[in-house]
Amino acid sequence: MLSSKAMRTHWQVVASSTDVSPGPLGVRLLGDDYVIWRGPEGDLVAAPDRCPHREAPLSAGTVEDGCLSCVYHGWTFAGGGRCSDVPSADEGVPIPPKANLSTIGVTEKYGLVWLCPAEPSAPIPEMSVDSDPSFRRINTGVAVWKVSAPRMVDNFLDISHFPYVHVGTFGGAQDSNVPPIELVDLDDGYHGYRYEVVAKNPEEAQKTSGSAESVVERVMTTGFHLPLAVRSTIAYETGLVHIILLLATPIDEVTSYFTFVIWRNDDFDVPAEDVIQFDRAIGEEDRVMLERLSGELPMERTALVSVRADKASVEWRRRFAGLLEA
């Protein structure tokens, strides 16, 4: 995966917007280290985390008035990565052109920071609900999981693990038999399936579900957007809709950033942290399970044994493998 040029042409999440204020923030994407900071106008700048002078990590420096200064010799970089000051240089001597940083693509969307090291080949996955005033968006921060990013996507597309991995949260009421899965094109460019789930609704989940019943019925969709995004929509009988965007980003082959973003059409009265508490618990169950798995997820078609319930994951793996080989 790290050797795939195609992965470097897609936008990937590395931080929350609030993590960069003003910076610098060091991140790693696909085995490479980058520094991110806010320039003079507040816009994000991203570049390799290496000063061109003596290769000190720029993320160890400081930002003042939108300019990033290297901790080693004080070389300073302004908006766009332009080197604006070399304290040790003779007065009047031009700054060498190679002193400027080679910046990469960086942008903010959905309260997240996205990087694209090469020329983008596709836009950031669409979430049209973000512009719907009847929904609020709740960000949850970015964590590091000790698991390969493709294993995370494979897990997020799978409902057959619910009665086993999630027995401590919502999975205890679900039938272990998975009904036939029909893959369809969902809205906003996601590809996946629709299904219904009977879920446990313990007290700690009731602020999320909006119901005081011990068991609730969920009408759901789960779909993927290449390369590593999964969206789940949950509709309750009360009319409440709870949408989750799950994002996995490869730090390296076996370590990943993880974040999830929620949109929901509630009355906005329930504190955001109360809303996401139950989803955090679900995510923690996934993390504990996935960190028991070692190595990368095999991409070869026959490398893993799959059954009908794995249909969505098998299709995602087929398309993802094609992307890696492109």
N, C-alpha and C positions, 0 to 999 in steps of 0.2 A: 504493500500500500504506500509506503513512504517513497518508493521509487517511481510511483505513477505520476507523470506530469499532469494528467487530467485532474487529479485531486487538488493541484495547486491553482486550477482555474475555476474553482468553486468557492463561494463565500462560506466561511466557517466561524462559529462563535468562540471567542477566547476570553470574554470578560463581560461583566455588566457595565453599563455606561457610568454608573456611580463609582466604579473601581478606578476610573481615570479622571481625577480632579485635583490638581492638574496633571498629575503623574510625576515622574515617569513610572510606567508599569511594565515589568518584564513578563513575557508570555512565551510559550513554546508551541509551535504548530508544525506537525509533520516532521518532527525531529530538528527543526530550526528555531533559533531564539530570536525574538523580536522585542523591540521597545516601542511603547505607545505613549504619547503625551498630547496635551492640548496646546495648539499653536496660539499665536497672538489674538486671533479672532475667536478662539474657543473651539475651532475645528480640530478633529483628530489628525495626528500624524503618526505613521508607523514606518519603521525601518529595521534592518538587521541590528541586533543588540550588540554592536561592536563599533567602537570608535575607529575611524580610518587612520588615526595617528599611531596608536600603539595597542589597539584592539581591546581596550578596557570595556567592560560592560556599561553601556550608556544607561541602563536601568538603575545603576547604582548612583547616578548623578542627581542633579536637582533641576527644577523648572522654575523660572522666574519670568514673568511677563510673556509667557508663551515660548520662551527660549530654553532649550535643554543644554545644560553644561555638563561636560564630562568630569567625573570625580578625580581623574588621574592628572590631567594637565590643564583643565579648564577650557578646552575647546568648546565653543558654543554653537548651537544649531537652531536656526529660526524656523518659521513656517516653511513647509515643503522640504525640510531637511537641509536647507542651505546653510553652509558654515558661515557664520557671521562674525566670529572673533577667534583669533589664535593669539592668546596673551603673550606667548614667547617669541612671536615673529617680530622682525624689525619693522618699525613704523614706516608706512608707505609701501611695503612689499605686498603685492596682491596675494590673496589666499589661493592656494592651488585648487584647480577645479576638482581634483580627486578628493578634496577634503569634504565635499558635499555628500550627504547620505543618499543612498539609493533607496528611495521610499517605495512602499508597496501599497496596494489598495486597502483602505480602511474606511468603514462607515458605521453609522449607528442606525439601528432599526429595532423596534419592539423593546426598547430599553436595553439593548445588547450591543456589544462591539463585535463587528464582523471583519475578518481579514481575508484577503485574496492575494496570495503572493504573485500570481501571474495574471495575464489579461483574462478578465472574467468571461467564461463561456456560457453562463446562465445567471439569471437574477437570483436574489435572495428569495427563498420560498415565500409565497404569498399567504397572508392572513387577512382577508378582506374584512373580517370582523373587527379588526383594529380601528377601522374608521366608523364603526357603528356606535353612536352615542348611547344606545341602550345597554351596551356592554362596558365593563371596566376591565382593565388589564392589570394583572398582578405579577410582578417579577419576583423571583425566588433566590437570586444569587447563583453563582457559578461554583461548582464543586469539582474536585479531582477524584476520579474513580480509577482503581488499579485493575483495569480491564480494557480489552481491545474495543474500540468504538463500534466496529461491525457487530460484535457480540451484543452490544447494547441495543442496536437497531433490531436485530433478530429477536431479542427478548420483548421489545416494546410492541412488535407486530403480532405477538403470540398471546392467545387467550387460554390455551390449554394448561398453562402453569398457574392460573389464578387460584384453583382450589388447593394448591400445594404450597406455593411460595407465599401467597397472600392470605393464608388462613388466619393470620393474626389481625388482619384489617377487614377486608371486604369479601374475601374469597370463600369463607366457610359455608355460604348458602348456595353455592353454584354447583350445578351438575357437572361432573367430570367429563361427560360425553359432549363432544363439540359437534354441533349441527353442521351440515354441509356449508362450505364457504364459497361464495360466488364473488370473484374479484370484478370490480367495476371502477370506472373513472369517477372519482368524487369531485367536489367543487375545488376551486383554487389550485388545480393541477396535481392533487393527491390521488394516488391509486391504492385501493384497498377494498374493504368489505363492510357491510352493515350486519348488525347482530343485536340480540337482546340478552341481557344478563340479569339474573336475580341476585342481588348483592346484600350482604349483611350491612346493617346501618347502626353500629354501636353509637353510644352517646357522643364519643369524640368525633364521629363522622357527621352528626346531624346539622352542624353549622355549614358543612360543605354541601350536603344533599338538600337542605332546606326542608327536611321531613323528620318527624319524631317517631315514625314507624320503625320497628326493629328490622324489617326487611324492605328494600325498595327495588322497583323494577327500573332498569336502565335500558333505553334504546340508544345504541352506540354505533359509531363508525370508527374504524382505525385504518389509516392509510399512510403511505410513505411518499416522500419527495426526495429524489436523488440529490446529493449522495447519502446523507445521514440524518434526515429529518423525519419524524413521525408525528402525526396529528391524531388525537383521539377526541371525538365529540361525544358528550354524554347528555342525553335529554331525559328529564324526569317527568312523571305524570303531572306534576304541579305546574309545568311550563318552564321551569328552570333549565337553562342550558349551560353546561360547564365544558369549556373547550381547553384542551391541553396540547401545547406544542412541546415536544420532547426533542432535545438537540444533543447529539454526541459529536465531539470534536477530537480527532486523534492528536494527542501530544506526541506520542511515539507509537510504536506498534502495539504496546500492551498497557498504555496509560491514556486516559481521556479526560477532557472536560465534560461536565454534564450540567445542563440546566433545563428547567421546564418553565414555561410561561403559561399563565391561565387567563382566559377571558370568560366572563360570566355575566348574565343579565339579571342579577339579583338587585335588591333595593339599595345596595352599596352601604347598608348600615352595619353589616357584620365586618369587624376589623379584618384586614387582609391577612394578617398572620393567623387568625382563627380559621379562615377559609382554607389556607394552604397546609395547616398542621396535619390533616389526615393524608393529603397527597404526599407530604414529606415522609410520613410513616410508610406509605406504600413504596415510595422510591427507595427507602432504606432497606426494605425487604428485598427489592431487586438488587441493590448494590451488594448486600451480603451474599446473595446467591451467585451473582456474576463474578465476584472476586474469588470464588472457589474454582472458577474455570481458568485454565492456563493457556497461554499462547493465543495466536490469532484464530479467527473464525475461518475454517476452510472454505474457499470459494468454488472449488471444483464441484461440478453438478452431482457427482456420485460419492463425494467424500463423506457425507453425512446421511444417515438413514432418516427419511422423512415420511410422514403420513398425511392423510387428507387435511388434518387440522393445521398443518404447517404450510398450507398453500400460499399465504401471503408472504411469508418469509422466503420460500423457495423462489417466488417471482421476483422479490426484491434482490435476492442474491444473484439471480440471473442477470438482472439489469445492472446491478452494481459491478459485477465482474466485467460486463461489457464496457462500462465506463472506465474501469481501471486499465483495460487493454486498449482503449481508444488512443 
